Amino acid sequence: MITPQKAIQYERYEFKRWEHHNAETIVETPVSLTVNGEVWLTFMCTPVNLEAMSVGFLYNEGIIESMDEVEDVRVCEHGDNVDVWLNRSVEQPTSWRRTSGCTGGITAVDMLAKPDVSLEGDRSTFPPETIGHLVEMLFESQELYRETGGVHTTALSDGERIVLSAEDIGRHNTLDKIAGLCLMNKISPETKILITTGRISSEMLQKAARMNVPVLISRTSPSSLSIEMAERYGITLIGYARQHRFNVYSNSQRVGFS
């Protein structure tokens, strides 16, 4: 089985001196997804929570709606393939598109199509101080990052605590892992907030919308298309979140702005 971190050695030059170091780095590896015995695609990912990532990907792509459709999901002996067996036949999308996701995200969803989800009716609100608190909790959940660095983290919160967190070298993979963990553990918090270390691209926004998350918070920036999509979907999109400051790009009423 492939591990999520790997021992390495490197040489550091600092203050006119060379030093030898032993450390660990995050693993990036290809893992294929097989659905009903047919290979669909290959993820470039960090090999942890692979079952959840595969189930979450199928959910975020609209292939499945619940775990009731999944007969079995398992990682092969060598850790380089996930087998998902559904209780019905499904057709693989005829065309996959590369996205701007780290390590090369892939999707068959038309980001420019009319959205089939709207969160404009969601009336959940919370004080601005909650943002900084959630960012701090996100950092506390970064287990792999503390050991290796170079990895993204996304956490799902109910507004008061971290319900789930997932780490991966690809920011888009973390949202698939969160979706899969929710499905596999039957978790559906009343108030859903996603906090992530990654930049918010259209793909990230689409996955958040698919999970019916009304609030998406990032440590960094959103893209122009993700802002447009957030406005259409009714999602509160927050970027550059720190302990005492943040930017709200859409639907600011949920964080006490009037």
C-alpha positions as CSV (number, residue, x, y, z in Angstrom):
1,M,0.0,0.0,0.0
2,I,1.3,3.5,-0.9
3,T,1.8,5.9,2.1
4,P,0.9,9.6,2.0
5,Q,4.4,10.7,2.9
6,K,7.9,9.6,1.9
7,A,11.3,10.0,3.5
8,I,13.7,12.2,1.6
9,Q,17.1,13.8,2.1
10,Y,18.1,17.3,1.0
11,E,20.9,19.8,1.3
12,R,20.2,23.3,2.6
13,Y,22.4,26.4,2.0
14,E,21.9,29.1,4.6
15,F,24.2,31.8,5.9
16,K,27.1,30.6,3.7
17,R,26.9,27.1,5.1
18,W,25.6,23.7,3.8
19,E,23.5,21.4,6.0
20,H,22.3,17.9,5.4
21,H,18.7,17.2,6.3
22,N,16.4,14.2,6.6
23,A,12.7,14.9,6.2
24,E,9.4,13.7,4.8
25,T,7.6,15.0,1.7
26,I,4.0,14.7,0.5
27,V,3.4,11.8,-2.0
28,E,1.8,12.5,-5.4
29,T,0.9,9.3,-7.2
30,P,-1.5,8.2,-10.0
31,V,-4.6,6.3,-8.8
32,S,-7.1,5.0,-11.3
33,L,-10.8,4.9,-10.8
34,T,-12.6,1.8,-12.1
35,V,-16.4,1.9,-12.2
36,N,-18.3,-1.4,-12.7
37,G,-15.1,-3.0,-14.0
38,E,-14.3,-0.2,-16.5
39,V,-11.4,2.2,-16.0
40,W,-12.7,5.7,-16.2
41,L,-9.7,8.0,-15.4
42,T,-6.6,8.5,-13.3
43,F,-6.4,10.8,-10.4
44,M,-3.1,12.5,-9.4
45,C,-3.5,12.6,-5.7
46,T,-2.2,11.9,-2.2
47,P,-3.1,8.3,-1.3
48,V,-5.2,8.8,1.8
49,N,-9.1,8.5,1.9
50,L,-9.0,7.1,-1.6
51,E,-12.4,5.4,-1.2
52,A,-14.0,8.6,-0.1
53,M,-12.3,10.6,-2.9
54,S,-13.7,8.2,-5.5
55,V,-17.2,8.1,-4.1
56,G,-17.1,11.9,-3.7
57,F,-15.9,12.4,-7.2
58,L,-18.8,10.4,-8.6
59,Y,-21.2,12.4,-6.5
60,N,-19.8,15.8,-7.4
61,E,-19.9,14.8,-11.1
62,G,-23.6,13.9,-10.7
63,I,-23.1,10.2,-11.4
64,I,-24.5,9.1,-8.1
65,E,-26.8,10.7,-5.6
66,S,-26.3,8.6,-2.5
67,M,-24.5,5.6,-1.0
68,D,-27.6,3.5,-1.7
69,E,-26.3,3.2,-5.3
70,V,-22.9,1.9,-4.3
71,E,-22.6,-1.8,-3.8
72,D,-18.9,-1.8,-3.0
73,V,-15.9,0.4,-3.0
74,R,-12.4,-0.8,-2.3
75,V,-8.7,0.1,-2.9
76,C,-6.7,-2.6,-4.7
77,E,-3.9,-4.4,-3.0
78,H,-1.2,-2.2,-4.5
79,G,-3.1,1.0,-3.7
80,D,-3.0,2.3,-7.3
81,N,-6.7,1.7,-8.2
82,V,-10.1,2.1,-6.6
83,D,-12.9,-0.2,-7.7
84,V,-16.4,1.2,-7.3
85,W,-19.3,-1.1,-8.1
86,L,-22.7,0.4,-8.5
87,N,-26.1,-1.4,-8.3
88,R,-26.9,-0.1,-11.8
89,S,-25.2,0.5,-15.1
90,V,-23.8,3.9,-15.8
91,E,-22.1,5.4,-18.9
92,Q,-18.8,7.0,-18.7
93,P,-18.9,10.7,-19.8
94,T,-17.8,10.9,-23.4
95,S,-15.4,13.8,-22.8
96,W,-13.4,14.9,-19.8
97,R,-12.0,18.4,-19.5
98,R,-8.8,19.4,-17.7
99,T,-9.4,22.1,-15.1
100,S,-7.1,24.5,-13.3
101,G,-7.0,22.2,-10.3
102,C,-3.6,21.4,-8.8
103,T,-2.1,18.2,-10.3
104,G,-4.6,18.5,-13.2
105,G,-8.2,18.3,-12.1
106,I,-10.7,16.7,-14.5
107,T,-14.5,17.1,-14.9
108,A,-17.3,16.4,-17.3
109,V,-19.5,19.1,-15.7
110,D,-20.4,22.2,-17.9
111,M,-19.4,25.1,-15.6
112,L,-21.2,27.6,-17.9
113,A,-24.5,25.7,-18.0
114,K,-27.5,27.0,-16.0
115,P,-27.0,25.7,-12.5
116,D,-29.4,23.1,-11.2
117,V,-28.8,24.2,-7.6
118,S,-29.6,27.5,-5.8
119,L,-28.8,28.4,-2.2
120,E,-30.4,31.8,-2.4
121,G,-33.2,30.6,-0.1
122,D,-30.7,29.7,2.7
123,R,-31.1,32.1,5.6
124,S,-28.2,31.0,7.8
125,T,-26.1,33.8,9.3
126,F,-23.1,34.0,11.6
127,P,-21.0,36.9,13.0
128,P,-17.8,38.0,11.2
129,E,-15.7,36.8,14.1
130,T,-16.6,33.2,13.2
131,I,-14.4,33.4,10.1
132,G,-11.2,33.9,12.0
133,H,-12.1,31.1,14.4
134,L,-12.8,28.7,11.5
135,V,-9.5,29.5,9.9
136,E,-7.7,28.8,13.1
137,M,-9.5,25.4,13.4
138,L,-8.6,24.7,9.8
139,F,-4.9,25.0,10.7
140,E,-5.3,22.8,13.7
141,S,-6.7,20.0,11.5
142,Q,-3.7,20.0,9.1
143,E,-2.0,16.8,10.3
144,L,-0.2,15.9,7.0
145,Y,0.8,19.5,6.4
146,R,2.5,19.7,9.8
147,E,4.6,16.6,8.9
148,T,5.4,17.3,5.3
149,G,4.1,20.7,4.1
150,G,3.1,21.0,0.4
151,V,-0.5,19.8,0.9
152,H,-3.9,21.4,0.8
153,T,-6.6,21.0,3.5
154,T,-10.3,21.5,3.3
155,A,-12.6,21.2,6.4
156,L,-16.3,21.0,6.8
157,S,-17.8,22.9,9.7
158,D,-21.2,23.4,11.3
159,G,-20.2,26.9,12.3
160,E,-18.9,25.9,15.7
161,R,-16.6,22.9,15.2
162,I,-14.8,21.0,12.5
163,V,-17.0,18.1,11.4
164,L,-14.6,16.6,8.8
165,S,-11.3,17.5,7.2
166,A,-9.3,16.1,4.3
167,E,-5.8,16.7,2.9
168,D,-4.4,16.2,-0.6
169,I,-1.8,17.6,-2.9
170,G,-4.7,18.6,-5.2
171,R,-7.1,21.2,-3.7
172,H,-9.9,19.8,-5.8
173,N,-9.3,16.3,-4.4
174,T,-9.9,17.6,-0.9
175,L,-13.5,18.5,-1.8
176,D,-14.1,15.1,-3.4
177,K,-12.8,13.5,-0.2
178,I,-15.1,15.7,2.0
179,A,-18.1,14.8,-0.2
180,G,-17.3,11.1,0.0
181,L,-16.7,11.1,3.7
182,C,-20.1,12.8,4.2
183,L,-21.8,10.2,2.1
184,M,-20.0,7.2,3.6
185,N,-20.6,8.4,7.2
186,K,-24.1,9.8,6.6
187,I,-23.0,13.2,7.8
188,S,-25.2,16.2,6.9
189,P,-24.6,19.2,9.3
190,E,-27.5,21.7,9.5
191,T,-25.2,24.6,8.7
192,K,-22.5,23.7,6.2
193,I,-19.4,25.8,5.8
194,L,-16.3,24.8,3.8
195,I,-12.9,26.2,4.7
196,T,-10.0,25.5,2.4
197,T,-6.3,26.5,2.0
198,G,-6.7,26.4,-1.8
199,R,-7.5,29.0,-4.4
200,I,-11.2,28.9,-5.4
201,S,-11.5,28.0,-9.0
202,S,-14.7,27.3,-10.9
203,E,-14.2,23.6,-10.2
204,M,-13.9,24.2,-6.5
205,L,-17.1,26.3,-6.5
206,Q,-19.0,23.7,-8.5
207,K,-18.1,20.9,-6.0
208,A,-19.2,23.1,-3.1
209,A,-22.5,23.9,-4.8
210,R,-23.1,20.2,-5.5
211,M,-22.7,19.6,-1.7
212,N,-25.3,22.3,-1.0
213,V,-22.7,24.3,1.0
214,P,-23.9,27.9,1.3
215,V,-20.6,29.3,2.6
216,L,-17.1,28.7,1.1
217,I,-14.1,30.2,2.7
218,S,-10.5,30.3,1.3
219,R,-7.2,31.4,2.6
220,T,-6.4,32.8,-0.8
221,S,-8.2,34.2,-3.9
222,P,-11.2,33.3,-6.0
223,S,-11.2,33.3,-9.8
224,S,-13.5,35.6,-11.8
225,L,-15.6,32.6,-12.9
226,S,-16.0,31.3,-9.4
227,I,-17.3,34.7,-8.3
228,E,-19.8,34.7,-11.1
229,M,-20.9,31.1,-10.2
230,A,-21.2,31.9,-6.5
231,E,-23.6,34.8,-7.4
232,R,-25.7,32.5,-9.6
233,Y,-25.8,29.7,-7.0
234,G,-26.4,32.0,-4.0
235,I,-23.2,31.0,-2.3
236,T,-21.3,33.3,0.1
237,L,-17.8,33.3,-1.2
238,I,-15.0,34.5,1.1
239,G,-11.3,34.9,0.2
240,Y,-8.0,35.9,1.9
241,A,-9.4,34.9,5.2
242,R,-7.3,35.6,8.2
243,Q,-8.0,35.8,12.0
244,H,-9.1,39.5,11.8
245,R,-9.9,40.2,8.2
246,F,-11.4,38.7,5.0
247,N,-13.0,39.6,1.7
248,V,-16.6,38.7,0.8
249,Y,-17.2,38.4,-2.9
250,S,-20.9,37.4,-3.0
251,N,-23.9,37.1,-0.7
252,S,-22.4,39.0,2.2
253,Q,-25.6,39.0,4.1
254,R,-24.7,35.7,5.8
255,V,-21.8,37.3,7.7
256,G,-23.7,40.2,9.2
257,F,-23.2,42.7,6.4
258,S,-26.3,44.8,5.6
